[in-house]
Amino acid sequence: MQMKGWALGTAESISVVILIGFSVDYVIHLSADYMHSPQKSRHDKMKQAYTEMGASITSGAITTFGSGVFLFGGFLILFQKFALLITATITISYFVAMLFFGAMSHCFGPESIEKEENENDIKNNESESSEAEKK
């Protein structure tokens, strides 16, 4: 595989494997906060995920992107290749997590129905026990 006239060797292949973790990191953090949110509606769950994790994700993206930018100044081609891979991965994964994933969760993400189900279970259990007492 060629990219900018560079051959993709062993070191670059290892870098790509490492970057797979970077590419899903932000989405995983947002989705974990979304799923553990006590809010009921998708809007409120996503708002909480952005509020609680947004600053951390943004800070992590800025610092990782910044470290990649400094690698562009390296004399070895390996550093320049890794700089390109890491800055592109961080940029794309940040925007996918904060824009695309957020929009998809807001529109199609699961809503909390546990409380309603628990209330229905309690009502059903109460009606069953009152019917059993009548017999």
N, C-alpha and C positions, 0 to 999 in steps of 0.2 A: 504494500500500500504506500502510496506517495502523498505527501501533503507539503505544499510549498517546496517541492523538490527534495524533501527529506525522506529518507527511508525509515520505515517504522521497525525498529529493532527490539531487542529484549528489554532494555531499560524503558523505552517508550511504552511497550506493552504492559509492563508492570505499573507504570504511571497511570495508564488508562484503567486498569483494574482498581487502583486506589481511588481514582476519580469517580468510579461508580458509586461509592459510598457518599462522596460529596454531592452527587447529583440527586440523591433521594433524601438527604439529611433534612432539608428544610420542610419538605412535604411531610415527612414522618413526624417532625415536631409539631407542625400545625394540626395534623390529623389526630395525634394523641391528645392534644389539648382540646380539640373539638369533641372527641368521643368521651372524654372525662368531664365535660362541662355539665353542670347541673341544670343549665338552661333548657327550656322546652323547644323553642323555635330555632330553625336553622339560622336565621339572622342573628339572634342573640348568641348562639353557640359560636358562630364565626366571628362575631364582634369580640367575644371573650378570647377566642384563640388569637386574634390579631393583637388584642390589648396585652395579653400575657406573654405571648411568644414573639410578637412582631419586632420588638426592640432587640431581643436576643438574636433573632435570625438576621436582622439588618446589621447588627454589630459584627456578627460572625462573618457575614458576607463581605463587609467592608474590610475587615482585617485580613481575611483570606485573599481577597482580590488584591489588596495592597501588597501582601507578601509575594503574590504572583507577578505584580508589576515590577518589583525590584529584581526579579529573576531575569527580566528582559535585558538588564545591564550586564549579565554574565558573559564571559568570553567563550565558555563552552557551549556548543550547539545544544547539548542535552538540557542545559538550564533554559535556553530560549524556547526549546520545544515544550518543556514542562510549564514554562510561563504561559505560553499560548494555550496549552491544554487546561491549566487550572483557571486562568482568567475567563476563558470561554465557558467552561463548565459552571463556574460560580455565577457568572452573569445570567446564563440561561436558566439554571436551576432556581435562582432567586426570583426571577420574573415568572417562571412557571408556578412556583409555590405561592407567591404572593398575589398573582393575578389570576392565572388559569385555575389552579386548585381551589383558591378562595371562591372564585365565581361558581365553579362546579359544586363545591360543598354548599354554598349558599342556595343554589337552585335544586340540587338533587341529593344532598347529604341526608343522613338519617336524622329524624327528629326524636326527641325523648318522648316515649310513650309509657315508660316504666311506671310512673306515678299513677297514670290513669288505669293501667292494667292492675296495679296493686289495689287501687280503690275498688275496681270492679271485682277482683278476687275476694276482697273483704266483704263486699255487699253480697256476693254469691254465697260465701261461707255462712254469713249471718242468716240469709234466707233459708239455706239448707238446714241449718241448726234449728231455726224456729219451726220449720216444717217437721223436723224430726221430733221436736218437743210436742207438737200438736198430735202426733200419732201416739 
